[in-house]
Amino acid sequence: MEANILQLVLIVLYGFFINFEKNSTMFGTYQPVTAGFVTGLILGDISTGLFIGGTLQLLSLGISNFGGASIPDYQTASIVATFITITTGQKPSVGISIGIPVALLMVQLDVIRNTIGIWMVHKAETGVKKGDYSMITKMQMFGVFLTAATTGIPVALAVIFGPSLINTILSYTPEWLTNGLTVAGGLLPAVGIGLLLRYLPAKEYFSYLVIGFVMAVYMKIPLLGVALVGSAIALIIYKKNSKDLVKNTVINTAEGMDDDE
């Protein structure tokens, strides 16, 4: 598929927006699954975008930049992988294999951004000491641009050079390597699910896990249907726990009043 100019512009703008949104407004559009969905929506292939974004979302679970640490940027990787996969007509599993090294490469760019940020802070402090308070505004605005450009520029480069570069590489890539990438990409969702189960109380709710497995494998219910049933069960459990909490609070309060008397 060959993207038109409007689609390319929208994807590049989204690439600039995603890191700004991640560090400011935080509406959630910076999540990998959302990035894949938006990119797929722009290119007219939502299913591929959701598949790639959802898989990279699973790989990002449990990873956070505590203390300002730089972590793999699966959001930008989701945009790049979805764009390249759709525009070059590759399998989604190949796109996921492309997205992982992109996420790791973005770590280095984030380190560079943070390093420049230290220089900007010192520049602003020097301006304040000299009575030039406008330097704070200048450095702040430059910081906003730098944050947006950290993801925007790589996405723009992928949009400009990505499809033709990937097609050239694939034309010289041996079939055994392509098949290997396909297999690896197919295994990654299972790895992501494994990571997810590690952080969830799977032992406590193992029976619900079995119900979901039976619905998906034996009853052939689509994933959305299984998710809706799971959401309904979660809502029932939440309401029950809330009622029990209120009930216990009332009982404890009443017992406390009796003790005071």
C-alpha positions as CSV (number, residue, x, y, z in Angstrom):
1,M,0.0,0.0,0.0
2,E,1.3,3.5,-0.9
3,A,0.2,6.2,1.6
4,N,-0.9,9.6,0.3
5,I,0.6,12.9,1.4
6,L,-2.2,13.6,3.9
7,Q,-1.7,10.3,5.6
8,L,2.1,10.8,5.8
9,V,1.6,14.3,7.3
10,L,-0.9,13.0,9.9
11,I,1.5,10.2,11.0
12,V,4.4,12.6,11.3
13,L,2.3,15.1,13.4
14,Y,1.2,12.2,15.6
15,G,4.8,11.2,16.0
16,F,5.6,14.7,17.3
17,F,2.6,14.8,19.5
18,I,2.9,11.4,21.2
19,N,6.0,12.2,23.4
20,F,4.6,15.6,24.3
21,E,1.3,14.0,25.3
22,K,3.2,11.3,27.3
23,N,5.0,14.0,29.4
24,S,2.2,16.5,29.8
25,T,-1.5,16.0,29.1
26,M,-1.3,12.2,29.5
27,F,-4.7,11.4,28.0
28,G,-3.4,7.9,27.1
29,T,-2.9,8.3,23.4
30,Y,0.8,7.5,23.9
31,Q,0.1,3.9,24.9
32,P,1.5,1.4,22.3
33,V,-1.9,-0.1,21.6
34,T,-3.4,3.3,21.0
35,A,-0.5,4.4,18.8
36,G,-1.0,1.3,16.7
37,F,-4.7,1.9,16.5
38,V,-4.3,5.5,15.4
39,T,-1.6,4.7,12.8
40,G,-3.7,1.9,11.5
41,L,-6.8,4.2,11.4
42,I,-4.9,6.8,9.4
43,L,-3.6,4.1,6.9
44,G,-7.0,2.3,6.7
45,D,-5.9,-1.0,8.3
46,I,-7.0,-0.9,12.0
47,S,-6.6,-4.6,12.6
48,T,-2.9,-4.6,11.8
49,G,-2.4,-1.5,13.9
50,L,-4.2,-3.1,16.9
51,F,-2.3,-6.4,16.5
52,I,1.1,-4.7,16.5
53,G,0.2,-2.1,19.1
54,G,-1.4,-4.7,21.4
55,T,1.6,-7.0,21.2
56,L,4.1,-4.2,22.0
57,Q,1.7,-3.1,24.8
58,L,2.1,-6.5,26.4
59,L,5.9,-6.2,26.1
60,S,5.8,-2.8,27.9
61,L,3.9,-4.1,30.9
62,G,5.8,-3.7,34.2
63,I,8.3,-1.3,32.6
64,S,8.4,2.3,34.0
65,N,11.0,5.1,34.0
66,F,11.4,5.3,37.7
67,G,13.9,7.9,38.8
68,G,14.1,9.3,35.3
69,A,15.5,6.1,33.8
70,S,15.3,5.7,30.1
71,I,13.2,2.7,28.9
72,P,12.4,1.2,25.5
73,D,9.9,3.4,23.7
74,Y,7.3,1.0,22.5
75,Q,4.9,3.9,21.6
76,T,7.1,5.2,18.9
77,A,8.0,1.6,17.9
78,S,4.3,0.9,17.5
79,I,3.9,3.8,15.0
80,V,7.0,2.9,13.0
81,A,6.2,-0.8,12.9
82,T,2.6,-0.3,12.0
83,F,3.5,2.2,9.2
84,I,6.2,0.1,7.7
85,T,4.1,-3.1,7.9
86,I,1.1,-1.7,6.2
87,T,2.9,0.3,3.5
88,T,5.2,-2.6,2.6
89,G,2.6,-5.2,2.8
90,Q,4.4,-7.4,5.3
91,K,3.0,-9.7,7.9
92,P,2.2,-8.1,11.3
93,S,4.7,-10.5,13.0
94,V,7.5,-9.1,10.8
95,G,6.4,-5.6,11.8
96,I,6.7,-6.5,15.5
97,S,10.2,-7.8,14.9
98,I,11.0,-4.4,13.4
99,G,9.4,-2.5,16.3
100,I,11.5,-4.1,19.0
101,P,14.9,-2.7,17.8
102,V,13.2,0.7,17.2
103,A,12.0,0.7,20.8
104,L,15.6,-0.1,22.0
105,L,17.1,2.6,19.7
106,M,14.8,5.2,21.2
107,V,16.4,4.6,24.6
108,Q,19.6,6.3,23.3
109,L,17.6,9.2,22.0
110,D,15.9,9.6,25.3
111,V,19.3,9.7,27.0
112,I,20.4,12.4,24.7
113,R,17.2,14.4,25.4
114,N,17.7,14.2,29.1
115,T,21.4,15.2,28.7
116,I,20.4,18.3,26.8
117,G,17.7,19.0,29.4
118,I,20.4,19.3,32.1
119,W,22.2,21.9,30.0
120,M,18.8,23.8,29.6
121,V,18.3,23.9,33.3
122,H,21.7,25.3,33.9
123,K,21.1,27.9,31.1
124,A,17.9,29.0,32.7
125,E,19.5,29.3,36.2
126,T,22.3,31.3,34.7
127,G,19.8,33.7,33.1
128,V,18.0,34.1,36.4
129,K,21.2,35.0,38.2
130,K,21.8,37.7,35.6
131,G,18.2,39.0,35.9
132,D,17.1,37.6,32.5
133,Y,13.9,35.8,33.6
134,S,12.8,35.4,30.0
135,M,15.4,32.7,29.7
136,I,13.2,30.4,31.8
137,T,10.4,30.8,29.2
138,K,12.8,30.3,26.4
139,M,14.3,27.1,27.8
140,Q,10.8,25.8,28.7
141,M,9.6,26.3,25.2
142,F,12.7,24.7,23.8
143,G,12.2,21.8,26.1
144,V,8.7,21.3,24.7
145,F,10.0,21.2,21.2
146,L,12.9,18.9,22.2
147,T,10.5,16.5,23.8
148,A,8.2,16.4,20.7
149,A,11.2,16.1,18.4
150,T,12.6,13.1,20.2
151,T,9.8,11.0,18.8
152,G,8.7,13.2,15.9
153,I,12.0,13.1,14.0
154,P,12.5,9.3,14.1
155,V,8.9,8.9,12.9
156,A,9.5,11.4,10.1
157,L,12.6,9.6,9.0
158,A,10.7,6.3,9.0
159,V,7.9,7.8,6.9
160,I,10.4,9.3,4.4
161,F,13.0,6.5,4.1
162,G,11.3,3.5,5.9
163,P,9.2,1.8,3.2
164,S,11.8,2.1,0.4
165,L,14.6,1.1,2.8
166,I,12.7,-1.9,4.2
167,N,11.7,-3.0,0.7
168,T,15.3,-2.9,-0.4
169,I,16.5,-4.8,2.6
170,L,13.7,-7.4,2.2
171,S,14.6,-8.0,-1.4
172,Y,18.1,-9.0,-0.4
173,T,17.0,-10.9,2.8
174,P,17.2,-14.7,2.6
175,E,14.0,-16.5,3.0
176,W,15.2,-18.4,6.1
177,L,15.8,-15.1,7.9
178,T,12.3,-13.8,7.0
179,N,10.7,-17.0,8.2
180,G,12.7,-16.8,11.4
181,L,11.4,-13.2,12.0
182,T,7.9,-14.4,11.3
183,V,8.2,-17.2,13.9
184,A,9.8,-14.9,16.4
185,G,7.0,-12.3,15.9
186,G,4.4,-15.0,16.4
187,L,6.0,-16.1,19.8
188,L,6.1,-12.5,21.2
189,P,2.4,-12.3,22.0
190,A,2.8,-15.5,24.1
191,V,5.8,-13.9,25.9
192,G,3.7,-10.8,26.5
193,I,0.8,-12.8,28.0
194,G,3.3,-14.6,30.2
195,L,4.7,-11.3,31.5
196,L,1.1,-10.1,32.1
197,L,0.2,-13.2,34.1
198,R,3.3,-12.8,36.2
199,Y,2.1,-9.5,37.5
200,L,-1.6,-10.5,37.8
201,P,-3.1,-12.6,40.7
202,A,-3.6,-15.5,38.3
203,K,-3.5,-18.1,41.1
204,E,-6.3,-16.4,43.0
205,Y,-8.5,-16.1,39.8
206,F,-7.4,-19.2,38.0
207,S,-10.9,-20.4,37.5
208,Y,-11.7,-17.3,35.4
209,L,-8.6,-17.8,33.4
210,V,-9.8,-21.3,32.5
211,I,-13.3,-19.9,31.6
212,G,-11.6,-17.4,29.2
213,F,-9.4,-20.2,27.7
214,V,-12.4,-22.4,27.1
215,M,-14.4,-19.6,25.5
216,A,-11.6,-18.6,23.2
217,V,-10.3,-22.1,22.2
218,Y,-13.2,-24.5,22.3
219,M,-16.3,-22.2,21.9
220,K,-14.5,-20.0,19.3
221,I,-15.8,-16.8,20.7
222,P,-14.0,-13.7,19.3
223,L,-11.5,-12.0,21.5
224,L,-13.8,-9.0,21.9
225,G,-16.6,-11.2,23.3
226,V,-14.2,-12.9,25.8
227,A,-13.0,-9.4,26.9
228,L,-16.6,-8.2,27.4
229,V,-17.4,-11.3,29.5
230,G,-14.2,-10.7,31.5
231,S,-15.1,-7.0,32.0
232,A,-18.6,-8.0,33.3
233,I,-17.1,-10.5,35.7
234,A,-14.5,-7.9,36.9
235,L,-17.4,-5.4,37.4
236,I,-19.4,-7.9,39.5
237,I,-16.4,-8.7,41.7
238,Y,-15.6,-4.9,42.1
239,K,-19.2,-4.2,43.2
240,K,-19.2,-7.1,45.6
241,N,-15.9,-6.1,47.2
242,S,-17.2,-2.5,47.4
243,K,-20.4,-3.6,49.2
244,D,-18.3,-5.8,51.6
245,L,-16.0,-2.9,52.3
246,V,-18.9,-0.5,53.1
247,K,-20.5,-3.2,55.3
248,N,-17.3,-3.8,57.2
249,T,-16.8,-0.1,57.7
250,V,-20.3,0.3,59.1
251,I,-19.8,-2.6,61.5
252,N,-16.4,-1.4,62.7
253,T,-17.8,2.1,63.2
254,A,-20.7,0.7,65.2
255,E,-18.4,-1.4,67.3
256,G,-16.2,1.6,68.0
257,M,-19.2,3.6,69.2
258,D,-20.3,0.8,71.5
259,D,-16.8,0.7,73.0
260,D,-16.8,4.4,73.6
261,E,-20.1,4.1,75.5
